[in-house]
C-alpha cells in the first residue's frame, strides 16, 4: 500500500502532531511494509533525506513570528503537487486542516486516492489567538471546517474532539481513532533516572509534580501555579517540574516568582530525548494536566506508560477513560479544586504509585497498536472504493476552485513536459550536427595529412636529384604551410 501523509509541520518543528505523523510513517513502513511519503512545508536547512521514508517539502512562507514558530505552506506549487502525485498513492491522510488538506484535495483530483483527515487540535483557539479581528477569525474557522468536510473520511482522536468539531459547524460523520505513544511500557531503571535528573533540587520523600508540553496559558498553567501557591501556603512541601517551551514560558516563570514559588518550581525547558522524558515521568509522583484545550493529551498516555497518574479536568478530552481515584484524578477547573486534591494525595505517595500502575495497565496504548488499527481502516476504505461503496464526499463551495487549480496545474505540467521533450529533441539534433561536423573535420584533417605526406615525399625526392623543379616545390610548400596556419 502506498500512503501519503500530509502535515503542516515536520522536524525541525516539533509538536504533538509531528510526533503522530512520524510514528505513523515509521510503523506503516516497518510493521506493514507500506511505501510512505510525507508532504510538508519546507523549513530552511531541514534535512529531509535522513528518514527511512520519502519526505517531499513544498514552498512555504516565514510566519514563525505570527504562528509561534510555524511556517505557512503554499500548497498551490505545481511542481510539488506533480512530484507527490507521481508517487501514485493509494491513500491520502492529512493531519492539519490548512495547507495539508488543500494539498490533499489537489492530489485527490489527480490520483483519485481517498482522502482521510484526522482532527488533532482545537484549531479555533489558535486562530482566535493569532487573528485579533473576530469576524476574520470566524470566517477562517468556517473555511477550515469546509476544508475538513470535503474529505472522504474524518477521524478524531477522542469523542470530545468530535464534539468540539461539531460545535464549530462540522456536519459530517467522524470516527474515533486513538493515538498511541512511543514510550515502552514500564518504568525506567534507577540509574537512568538519577542521570537525567542530576543537579536538580529533588529531595527524597518530597512529592515531585510534573507538567510536560508546550508552555501555553491555555494548557492550564496559570491554574497550576495558583493551586501550588495555595498548597505552599498550607504548609505542604513539593517540587513542581515544567518541561517544554512556548510563547508563554517567560510569563509563567514570572508568575511563579511573583507567587513566591521560585524555590519549588523548576523550569527545565524542552527535552527532545525520549529516554530522558521517560526518566522524568518515572521520577515524578503525579502529572498535572488541567488542560481543556487538548483533544487527546498524548502526554497523559506517556505518563501512564511509566506508571504515572494524572490530574485532569472533569469532562475534558484528556480525561476520557479515567476513573477518579483509580487510574487518575478528576477535578473541577479551578485552583482551589486542584489544591484540595494535592493536599489530600501528596501525603500518601504509595497510593499515587498504585494509581499510576492502574494507568499503565488500563489507558496505555502503543503506537504499534494504534497504527495497526489505522492500517486496517485504510484497507477497508480502499475496499469500499473498489466496490463503489465509498460514501460520496460532501459538496463544499471550494470544490470548483480546487478542481480548477488542479486542472491548471496538470496543464502547466503538460506544457512543461512538452517543452522538456522539445528541448531534448533539439539537444539530440544539435548534438548530432556537432558530431557530424566533428567527424567531417577529422576526415578533412586526415585527408590533408595524407596530401602533406605525399608532397613531402616528393620534395625529398626532388632535392635528392637536384632537379630545378625543387625550387618550385619549395614555394608550394611554403604556400601549404601558410594555408595550414589559416
C-alpha positions, 0 to 999 in steps of 0.5 A: 500500500502506498500512503501519503501523509500530509502535515503542516509541520515536520522536524525541525518543528516539533509538536504533538502532531509531528510526533503522530505523523512520524510514528505513523510513517515509521510503523506503516513502513516497518510493521506493514511494509507500506511505501510512505511519503510525507508532504510538508512545508519546507523549513530552511536547512531541514534535512529531509533525506535522513528518514527511512521514508520519502519526505517531499517539502513544498514552498512555504512562507516565514510566519514563525513570528505570527504562528509561534514558530510555524511556517505557512505552506503554499500548497498551490506549487505545481511542481510539488503537487506533480512530484507527490502525485507521481508517487501514485498513492493509494491513500491520502491522510492529512493531519492539519486542516490548512495547507495539508488538506488543500494539498490533499484535495489537489492530489485527490483530483489527480490520483483519485486516492481517498482522502482521510483527515484526522482532527488533532487540535482545537484549531479555533483557539489558535486562530482566535489567538493569532487573528485579533479581528473576530469576524476574520477569525470566524470566517477562517474557522468556517473555511477550515471546517469546509476544508475538513468536510470535503474529505472522504473520511474524518477521524478524531482522536477522542469523542470530545474532539468530535464534539468540539468539531461539531460545535464549530459547524462540522456536519459530517460523520467522524470516527474515533481513532486513538493515538498511541505513544512511543514510550515502552511500557514500564518504568525506567531503571534507577540509574537512568533516572538519577542521570537525567535528573542530576543537579536538580533540587529533588529531595527524597520523600518530597512529592515531585509534580510534573507538567510536560508540553508546550508552555501555553496559558491555555494548557492550564498553567496559570491554574497550576501555579495558583493551586501550588501557591495555595498548597505552599501556603498550607504548609505542604512541601513539593517540587513542581517540574515544567518541561517544554517551551512556548510563547508563554514560558517567560510569563509563567516563570514570572508568575511563579516568582511573583507567587513566591514559588521560585524555590519549588518550581523548576523550569527545565525547558524542552527535552527532545530525548525520549529516554530522558522524558521517560526518566522524568515521568518515572521520577515524578509522583503525579502529572498535572494536566488541567488542560481543556484545550487538548483533544487527546493529551498524548502526554497523559498516555506517556505518563501512564506508560511509566506508571504515572497518574494524572490530574485532569479536568472533569469532562475534558478530552484528556480525561476520557477513560479515567476513573477518579481515584483509580487510574487518575484524578478528576477535578473541577477547573479551578485552583482551589479544586486542584489544591484540595486534591494535592493536599489530600494525595501528596501525603500518601505517595504509595497510593499515587504509585498504585494509581499510576500502575492502574494507568499503565495497565488500563489507558496505555496504548502503543503506537504499534497498536494504534497504527495497526488499527489505522492500517486496517481502516485504510484497507477497508476504505480502499475496499469500499472504493473498489466496490463503489461503496465509498460514501460520496464526499460532501459538496463544499463551495471550494470544490470548483476552485480546487478542481480548477487549480488542479486542472491548471496545474496538470496543464502547466505540467503538460506544457512543461513536459512538452517543452522538456521533450522539445528541448531534448529533441533539439539537444539530440539534433544539435548534438548530432550536427556537432558530431557530424561536423566533428567527424567531417573535420577529422576526415578533412584533417586526415585527408590533408595529412595524407596530401602533406605526406605525399608532397613531402615525399616528393620534395625529398625526392626532388632535392635528392636529384637536384632537379630545378623543379625543387625550387618550385616545390619549395614555394608550394610548400611554403604556400601549404604551410601558410594555408595550414596556419589559416 
